[in-house]
Amino acid sequence: MLKKYEELSLPYLTSCRYFHKTLTVRLYHAYDGLEHVFIFAENKSHSTSPAWGPMKVANNVTEFIFLGLSQDSGMQLMFFVLFLLFYVVIMVGNLLILLMVFSDSRLHTPMYFFLSNLSFVDIAYSSATAPKMIADFVSEKKTISYWGCITQMFTFHFFGCAEIFVLTVMAFDRYAAICQPLRYTVIMSANACTVLASLSWLGALGHSFVQTLLTFQLPFCNAQVIDHYFCDVHPVLKLACADTTLVNMLVVANSGLISLGCFLILLASYTVILFSLRKQSAESQRKALSTCGSHLTVVTFFFVPCIFIYLRPSTTFPLDKAVSVFYTTITPMLNPLIYTLRNEDVKNAMRRLWSSKISLKEKQRG
């Protein structure tokens, strides 16, 4: 009989228990392989017959299990080596940019102040997911505690949103430098840079707090398997044993519209910059296009996948995990490569830093 229900993908009753004016119903659904729990409490009313209504479900999940990028052991080993290499490049490249910006006084400008913010964000942002993902590739049991999942989601969205705002502020900085060169030092003063950076971090903090609170105020009954490699909103919401329609709409408004809005602002700013370049010299055009081109490359790799993931209802596709790799790992890795290989100021700072180290060693030998 049970086999017949499984073939039809219909839920069937596994248990029904009445205890202390509470009715607990358990249904097994063969389609998703999960047991769904419904709890009803007896509500006394003026009528002679009791009315039954849904009771707030207690959260009894203590940990979650990741499915990861692949279940194949050979692929997992390959991913372990590949993503470990990616993470090393992220750490070394971004730390190198931070070292150069702080050690070279010629890079103490608004552009490199925000670039140092971006490098710090990339280090923290990738560290929210990459170490756990890399460890899971060589682990038999890919689990994370309930509070660990909350922490991972909060830090991931905090630094991810900070990156969105920092990239947007960097576009404004380029607009001021190219379109308002005479007023640039006034517009992008030290105080203005501090305020813009502070607002970016505070905005990211508010976004992350709301996002995490919306997700984990829901009850989680028995489902523990997250079809992803980290705790993100949509995969976690699928496990909640409550109606998530309103939360899904709020997530789209919170994450999706922030990504789309900032992306449109960036495109508008670069459109204005491109039109203003027609009046400038060939050398100025070349330098501006080099800087903006690298920035636009980073923006495209980061924003397009974010918009694809978050600007839609809570539906997941097999492609989602691969798309997520772009904005969690690929973009933080490309940032230092793009800004060092295509930026003359950074390359010159690297040469000066290297020369100073060589001269210091020669003095020590002498």
C-alpha positions, 0 to 999 in steps of 0.5 A: 500500500505504501509503495502505491502512495510513493509511486503516485508521489502522494503524502501518507499518514505515518502517525497521529497522536493526541496528548494534552489537548495537542494533536500531532500529525506526521505525513511522509511525502515520497516526492521530497523524501521528507517527513512533515510535522503538523501540530494543532492546539485545541482552542476553547470557544463559546461553541459546544465543539472545540475548534482546532488551530495550528500551534506554533511549531517548536524548533527541534533542529540542532544542525544542518547537512550540506550536500555540497557541490558534488557527491562524487568522491573524485570530483570532491578531491579535485574541487578541494585542490582547486578551491584551496588554490583559489582561496590562497590566491584570494588571501595573498592577492588582497593582503598584498593590495592592503600592504601596498596601500598602507605602506606607499604614501602615493596610494593614499588617495580616495580611489585606493582607500576604497580599494583597500576597503574592497580588499578587506571585504573580499578577504572576510567575504570569502572566508565566510564560506570558503574554509568550511566548503574546502574542509567539507570536500574531504569530510564524510559528514558535511554538517554545520550547527544551527547557530553556526548556520546563523553565523555563516549567513549573517557574515556572508550577507554582511560582507557581501552587501558591504562589497555591493556598497563599496563597489557603488561608492568606487563608481561614484569616486571614478565619476567625480574624478573624471567628470568633475576633476576641478572639484574632485578634492572637495567632493572626495575629501577625507571626511567624505570618504570616511562618511561614505565608507561608514555608511556602506558598512552600516547599510550592510550591517542592517541588511544582514541583520534583517536577512538573518532575522527573517530567515531564522525566526521561522521554525525548522522541524525535521528537515536538515539537508541543505542542497548547497555548500553554505547557508544561504537564504533560499536553500535554508527557507526550503527547510522551514516548516511554515509558510514562507511566502511573505519572507520570500517577498521580503528577501527579494525586496531586501537582497534582490532590489539592493543588487539591482538598484546598485547595479543600475546606479553603476551602469548609469555612472559609467554611461555618464563617464563614457560620454564625458570622455569624448571631450578629453585627450587621448591619454586621459581617455586611455587611463580612464578606460583602463581604470573603469574597464577593470572596475566594470569587469569586477562589477559584472562578475559580481552583480549579474550572478547576485541578481540571478540568485536573489531577484526571484522567489524562493525557487532553486535550480541546479545551476544555482550552486555553480552561479554562487561560486562566481560571487563567493569565490571567483570575484574575490580572486579576480579583484586583486588580479585585475587591479594589479595587472591593469593598474600602473599605480599599483604595479609601480607601488609593487616595484617600489616595495620590492626594491625597498626590500632588496635594498634593505637586505643588501644593507643588512648584508653589508 
